[in-house]
Each structure stands twice: as C-alpha cells, then as structure tokens.
Amino acid sequence: MQLNQRVAVVTGGASGIGRALCLRFAAEGARVVVSDLNLAGAESVAAECGGVAFRTDVGSEADLRALVAHVEQRVGPIDVFVSNAGIAPGGLVETPEEVWERAMDVNLMSHIRAARLLVPDMLRRGQGYLVNVASAAGLLTQLGSAPYAVTKHGAVAFAEWLAVTYGDRGIRVSCVCPLGVRTPMLEGSDDPIKALLLPEAIDAAQVADAVVAGMAAETFLILPHPQVREMTGRKESDRDRWISGMQRLARRLEGEG
Ligand SMILES: NC(=O)c1ccc[n+]([C@@H]2O[C@H](COP(=O)([O-])OP(=O)(O)OC[C@H]3O[C@@H](n4cnc5c(N)ncnc54)[C@H](O)[C@@H]3O)[C@@H](O)[C@H]2O)c1
C-alpha cells in the first residue's frame, strides 16, 4: 500500500518508533493521527507532521472506541492503523497479577480490540491495513521479562491469525519485530538489557523506513534488523540448543550486572 492521502492512526505516536512513523507517514503524504497516553507529546508530534492529536490509553477498550469514532467523524475512514504503543515491564516468575494484566492490556489486548473495532468496516470497504508492532522478543524471548516475552509472542500470534483469516479479503496485516531501537524505552531498560541490545541498536527512523518499505511490498513480517531472520531460524531448527545458548547468555549478563 502506498500512503499518499491515506488516513493513518499511530498509537504511542508521541515518542520513539511511533513518532518516527508519524513523521515518515506524513512525508509519504498520509493524513496522520497521533494517538498517545501523553497528550502534550502527541500534540507536539502532530504539530511537527501536520497531523491531529488524540489522547488514548490503548489499554482501555473505551478509549480505543473513542479514538476510532473520533477519527472516522473528524478525519475520515481509517485506512491504516498502527498498534505501536507498548510497555516493557521487567519481571521474573514472581511478577504480580496487576503487572501481567497491564502488560496484557497494553501490548496484546490493544491489538485484539483495535481489530475488533476496525475489521468489520475494513471488510465492508474491501481494504485496510493493520500494522502491529510486536518485537523480536515475540519471535525469540526477552531475558529478564516474562510479561514482555509472553505479550509480544501473543501479538505475533494474533497478527498471524489476522493475516490468515482476513488477508485474502482485502485486509493487509504486517507485524513489525525489531531488536534494539534507540528510544526512551530502551534507554530506560535495566543495564543487562541495554548492554545486550544497545551495541546493535538502530534509530527509530530506520524502523520507520523498514515499515514503509514493508507496507509498499505488503510483507507480513517486517524485520528492521535482518539478523533476526537468522536468529529465529536457529531457534526453529533446534530449540534445546537455542535454550542452552540463551541460558549461557542470561548467566553471563547476570555476572556482568
Ligand atoms: N525500543 C526498542 O528497542 C523496541 C524493540 C522492539 C519493539 N519495540 C516496541 O516498539 C513499540 C514502541 O516502543 P518505543 O521504543 O518507541 O517506546 P517509547 O517508550 O519511546 O514510546 C512508547 C510510546 O507509547 C506511549 N504509551 C505507553 N503506554 C501507552 C498506553 N497505554 N496508551 C497509549 N500510549 C501509550 C508512551 O507514552 C510513548 O509515547 C513498543 O510496542 C515496543 O514494545 C521497541
């Protein structure tokens, strides 16, 4: 899909990858809606890209419903919806219930609820594009965070299911799975995660370039870091060997931390 004149909503648009997507989509000629929990941040990005801002907590079904209704009334039918907002809570096996629930709501249920709100109308119109930002953690794992690993795997699984179920009925689906990206999320991570990911981290603008190229080609899996394809291949070919390798990496990082 080409983005010129398309109505494109980006959640988590006030910062990092979401902000880069808003700016890049606007440069491609899209009419951008910058949605974020942080309204002042969304307004500032909307001013940069000539878009409109809307405050949304993607963890709330009512907020997502209000976002979709607002855009359809004020801007027009939604052509592209990017479920990008996400959180990265740390947490081992003792992670409390409320942390799991919030991670599920923000990283996974937001994608499911957005699709529930958007797909019926997209099917009627015979077109629409859902871009779900998961993570390489959704294909591999996330050291030190069970909620992140699990919710991002769920996001990948849901995007695959959407593509299988509706992809031949005019609805395009892409799932974006970056490794480290230099954003406030990565900068604010625990030291072992930063030590692991920062050396190979890319800029948010590079992720936006990969997303626009992936959308033009209508590729399901968008991997801004090409090495992730090889890493997932190693995991698929021998999971026991992959788990041993990840255990060694986790112990090494613990020793350095
Ligand atoms: N940075 C990385 O290394 C990396 C790697 C892989 C995947 N990702 C994913 O990319 C996405 C964007 O991350 P980022 O690195 O740009 O993070 P970021 O922290 O820079 O930006 C996230 C934005 O989402 C907003 N947000 C958080 N919770 C929200 C909610 N409940 N409702 C609405 N907005 C909310 C924040 O206010 C912020 O503006 C996330 O889904 C993240 O998991 C990031």
The ligand as an ORCA input file, in Angstrom:
! r2SCAN-3c Opt
* xyz 0 1
  N      12.901      0.331     21.643
  C      13.116     -0.938     21.370
  O      14.253     -1.425     21.483
  C      11.987     -1.805     20.866
  C      12.320     -3.052     20.307
  C      11.307     -3.882     19.852
  C       9.989     -3.471     19.937
  N       9.673     -2.265     20.495
  C       8.268     -1.910     20.580
  O       8.044     -0.719     19.842
  C       6.924     -0.035     20.388
  C       7.313      1.427     20.618
  O       8.361      1.459     21.571
  P       9.411      2.664     21.702
  O      10.735      2.037     21.876
  O       9.193      3.651     20.637
  O       8.969      3.201     23.130
  P       8.831      4.681     23.749
  O       8.747      4.431     25.207
  O       9.832      5.606     23.180
  O       7.396      5.152     23.211
  C       6.223      4.486     23.584
  C       5.071      5.474     23.498
  O       3.889      4.752     23.835
  C       3.137      5.532     24.740
  N       2.323      4.652     25.575
  C       2.732      3.820     26.571
  N       1.660      3.205     27.103
  C       0.577      3.642     26.423
  C      -0.801      3.379     26.511
  N      -1.287      2.548     27.447
  N      -1.633      4.003     25.656
  C      -1.158      4.859     24.722
  N       0.133      5.179     24.595
  C       0.986      4.563     25.449
  C       4.154      6.319     25.554
  O       3.545      7.483     26.139
  C       5.195      6.641     24.492
  O       4.903      7.874     23.850
  C       6.530     -0.794     21.658
  O       5.438     -1.628     21.388
  C       7.770     -1.600     21.969
  O       7.480     -2.755     22.718
  C      10.647     -1.424     20.947
*
